[in-house]
Amino acid sequence: MNTTIFDTPIIKTLARWLSIIVFKFSGWRTQGQLPDIPKFVMIAAPHTSNWDLPNMLFAAFIMRAKIYWMGKETIFRWPFYHVARWLGGIPIDRSKSNDVVKASIQQFELMDRLILTVPPSGTRKKVVYWKSGFYHIARGANVPILLGFIDYRRKVSGVGPLVYPSGDLEADMKVITDFYADITGKYPEKMSEAEVISSP
């Protein structure tokens, strides 16, 4: 993985204080605590707006979470490539979902600590179902899934409980679906159902 803003002590401290100020004056707050474990997949949902990324980064700075996040390739085009990578971004080719799952599992095997943030809808546009790649990554890497959220109705960004993939996708998704039932994206009409299709 590339070196990120979270690896630069002075800048990450300034970014944290800036994030605290932004949240305070905009009426937002964080909720929950990061688990004291070295590796996990974190869901980023719901994803309906371009504002979700800066909101997620603000919350990450406040909570002192060194995150890597998946984003579509277009975010990483010139002149934003290096900035996006520095902020923890990983470009994703949506046409190669199986390769993404395998590569992500390999990163978990190689790194001592890793928080991999995945937007399961795969896009801020409305889709019928979430993609199940996040689940297959966690299952393959033998790590839990942290339920991260951005609730625009309550102006709360944070994390919920951990879900340990059991291999029973339907049962595990019932727990996840129940958690996201009352969480509202910036554009509710673009929200996707917190259910998955079987393929990554």
C-alpha positions as CSV (number, residue, x, y, z in Angstrom):
1,M,0.0,0.0,0.0
2,N,1.1,3.6,-0.7
3,T,2.2,6.1,2.0
4,T,-0.8,8.2,3.0
5,I,-1.7,11.4,4.9
6,F,-2.2,9.2,7.9
7,D,1.5,8.4,7.9
8,T,2.6,12.0,8.2
9,P,2.5,13.1,11.9
10,I,2.2,16.9,11.6
11,I,-0.2,16.9,8.7
12,K,-2.5,14.2,10.1
13,T,-2.6,16.2,13.4
14,L,-3.6,19.4,11.6
15,A,-6.1,17.4,9.5
16,R,-7.7,16.0,12.7
17,W,-8.1,19.5,14.2
18,L,-9.5,20.8,10.9
19,S,-12.0,17.9,10.9
20,I,-13.0,18.6,14.4
21,I,-13.7,22.3,13.6
22,V,-15.6,21.4,10.4
23,F,-17.8,18.9,12.2
24,K,-18.4,21.3,15.1
25,F,-19.5,24.3,13.0
26,S,-21.5,22.2,10.6
27,G,-23.4,20.4,13.3
28,W,-22.0,17.0,12.7
29,R,-20.6,14.5,15.2
30,T,-19.0,11.1,15.3
31,Q,-20.5,8.0,17.0
32,G,-19.0,4.7,18.1
33,Q,-15.4,3.5,18.7
34,L,-13.0,1.7,16.5
35,P,-12.4,-1.9,17.6
36,D,-9.1,-2.7,19.1
37,I,-8.1,-5.2,16.4
38,P,-5.5,-4.8,13.7
39,K,-7.4,-5.7,10.6
40,F,-11.0,-5.5,9.3
41,V,-13.2,-4.5,6.4
42,M,-15.3,-1.4,7.0
43,I,-18.5,-0.8,5.1
44,A,-19.0,2.8,3.9
45,A,-22.8,3.2,3.5
46,P,-25.0,4.6,2.4
47,H,-23.2,6.1,-0.6
48,T,-25.4,8.6,-2.5
49,S,-23.2,11.8,-2.8
50,N,-19.8,13.1,-3.6
51,W,-19.8,14.6,-0.1
52,D,-19.6,11.1,1.4
53,L,-15.9,10.8,0.8
54,P,-14.8,14.1,2.6
55,N,-17.3,13.3,5.4
56,M,-15.8,9.8,5.8
57,L,-12.3,11.3,5.8
58,F,-13.2,13.9,8.4
59,A,-14.6,11.2,10.7
60,A,-11.6,9.0,10.1
61,F,-9.2,11.8,11.2
62,I,-11.3,12.6,14.3
63,M,-11.4,8.9,15.3
64,R,-7.7,8.5,14.5
65,A,-8.4,5.7,11.9
66,K,-5.9,5.0,9.2
67,I,-8.2,3.9,6.4
68,Y,-7.7,2.8,2.9
69,W,-10.8,3.3,0.7
70,M,-11.9,1.9,-2.6
71,G,-13.1,4.3,-5.3
72,K,-13.9,4.1,-9.0
73,E,-11.0,4.7,-11.4
74,T,-12.3,8.1,-12.7
75,I,-11.5,9.6,-9.3
76,F,-7.8,8.8,-9.8
77,R,-7.4,10.6,-13.2
78,W,-4.9,13.4,-13.6
79,P,-4.6,15.8,-11.8
80,F,-6.1,14.1,-8.8
81,Y,-4.3,10.7,-8.9
82,H,-1.6,11.5,-6.4
83,V,-3.9,13.4,-4.1
84,A,-6.4,10.6,-4.0
85,R,-3.8,8.0,-3.4
86,W,-2.3,10.1,-0.6
87,L,-5.7,10.3,1.0
88,G,-5.8,6.5,1.1
89,G,-7.6,5.8,-2.1
90,I,-7.3,2.6,-4.1
91,P,-8.6,2.7,-7.7
92,I,-11.0,0.0,-8.6
93,D,-11.8,-1.4,-12.0
94,R,-15.5,-2.5,-11.6
95,S,-15.2,-4.9,-14.6
96,K,-12.7,-7.0,-12.6
97,S,-14.5,-7.6,-9.3
98,N,-12.9,-11.0,-8.7
99,D,-9.4,-9.6,-9.2
100,V,-10.3,-6.9,-6.6
101,V,-11.4,-9.5,-4.1
102,K,-8.2,-11.5,-4.5
103,A,-5.9,-8.5,-4.5
104,S,-7.6,-7.2,-1.3
105,I,-7.2,-10.6,0.5
106,Q,-3.5,-10.6,-0.4
107,Q,-3.1,-7.1,1.1
108,F,-4.6,-8.4,4.4
109,E,-2.1,-11.2,4.3
110,L,0.8,-8.9,3.7
111,M,0.0,-6.1,6.2
112,D,0.1,-6.2,10.0
113,R,-2.6,-3.6,10.2
114,L,-5.3,-2.7,7.7
115,I,-8.6,-1.0,7.6
116,L,-10.1,-1.4,4.2
117,T,-13.1,0.7,3.6
118,V,-15.6,-0.5,0.9
119,P,-18.8,1.2,-0.4
120,P,-20.9,-1.9,-1.1
121,S,-23.2,-0.2,-3.5
122,G,-20.2,0.4,-5.7
123,T,-21.6,3.7,-6.9
124,R,-23.4,6.8,-5.5
125,K,-26.2,6.1,-8.0
126,K,-29.1,4.0,-7.0
127,V,-28.7,0.3,-7.7
128,V,-31.0,-2.6,-6.8
129,Y,-28.6,-4.5,-4.5
130,W,-25.2,-4.1,-2.8
131,K,-22.3,-5.9,-4.3
132,S,-21.0,-8.7,-2.1
133,G,-17.3,-8.1,-2.6
134,F,-16.8,-6.6,0.9
135,Y,-18.2,-9.9,2.3
136,H,-16.0,-12.1,0.2
137,I,-12.9,-10.0,1.1
138,A,-13.6,-10.3,4.8
139,R,-14.4,-14.0,4.5
140,G,-11.3,-14.8,2.4
141,A,-9.0,-12.8,4.7
142,N,-10.6,-14.1,7.9
143,V,-11.3,-10.7,9.2
144,P,-14.5,-9.1,10.6
145,I,-16.7,-6.5,9.0
146,L,-17.2,-3.1,10.8
147,L,-20.5,-1.4,10.0
148,G,-19.5,2.2,9.1
149,F,-22.2,4.7,8.3
150,I,-23.0,8.3,7.4
151,D,-26.4,9.4,8.5
152,Y,-27.4,12.8,7.0
153,R,-30.7,12.9,8.8
154,R,-29.1,12.9,12.3
155,K,-25.8,14.4,11.0
156,V,-23.8,11.5,12.5
157,S,-20.9,9.7,11.0
158,G,-19.4,6.8,12.7
159,V,-19.2,3.0,13.3
160,G,-21.5,0.4,14.6
161,P,-20.9,-3.3,15.6
162,L,-18.6,-5.9,14.1
163,V,-20.0,-8.7,12.1
164,Y,-17.9,-11.9,11.8
165,P,-18.6,-13.6,8.5
166,S,-20.0,-17.1,9.2
167,G,-20.2,-18.2,5.6
168,D,-24.0,-18.0,5.8
169,L,-24.4,-14.9,3.6
170,E,-28.1,-14.6,4.1
171,A,-28.0,-14.8,7.9
172,D,-25.1,-12.3,8.1
173,M,-26.7,-9.9,5.8
174,K,-29.9,-9.9,7.9
175,V,-27.8,-8.5,10.8
176,I,-26.3,-5.9,8.5
177,T,-29.6,-5.0,6.9
178,D,-31.2,-4.4,10.3
179,F,-28.4,-2.1,11.3
180,Y,-28.7,0.2,8.2
181,A,-32.5,0.2,8.2
182,D,-32.8,3.6,9.9
183,I,-29.7,5.3,8.4
184,T,-30.4,7.9,5.7
185,G,-28.1,9.0,2.9
186,K,-27.8,12.6,1.6
187,Y,-30.1,11.7,-1.2
188,P,-32.5,9.0,0.1
189,E,-34.0,8.4,-3.3
190,K,-30.6,7.1,-4.5
191,M,-30.1,4.7,-1.6
192,S,-29.7,1.0,-2.5
193,E,-31.1,-1.9,-0.6
194,A,-28.8,-3.3,2.0
195,E,-29.0,-6.7,0.4
196,V,-26.5,-8.4,-1.8
197,I,-26.3,-10.4,-5.0
198,S,-24.3,-13.6,-4.6
199,S,-21.4,-12.7,-6.9
200,P,-18.6,-10.4,-5.8
